[in-house]
């Protein structure tokens, strides 16, 4: 059996490598590579065109990166803004009108030195208890319990002091209200 071979080494024999189809294949490959490898930021790293486009539209806000742009293109502008001398005071800015146009007079007016010295010094008496041991009044009659004869009679009655003597069937915490309501119906 006879075989015909092209003895050129490294020759391609697929249909995609045919000369008539290589032009279309190469063109598609080049366009795809251009699309994937194009760096749109290198041309306009300061975002002038996107900013112009965004600000020309109503209700469209844009936000860039934090301080330095892509690739550090605006590092000079950032350095000028960050390291310049501060011209305004670092206080809170309030944009509303003051309710009072001036500050009211906060002075005391005419003073009375004698009265003021008495107020400042005050009294030397520091004990604030009602039953004061410093005073010479005898409080022993008030210390003994009960104070009045009517109260003494009331306290001697056990029904005034002991709950179980006051009410028959007394329950600690009071009568159960559900049972009282139930007993009234029957």
Order of alpha helices (4+ residues) and beta strands (2+ residues): alpha-alpha-alpha-alpha-alpha-alpha-alpha-alpha-alpha-alpha
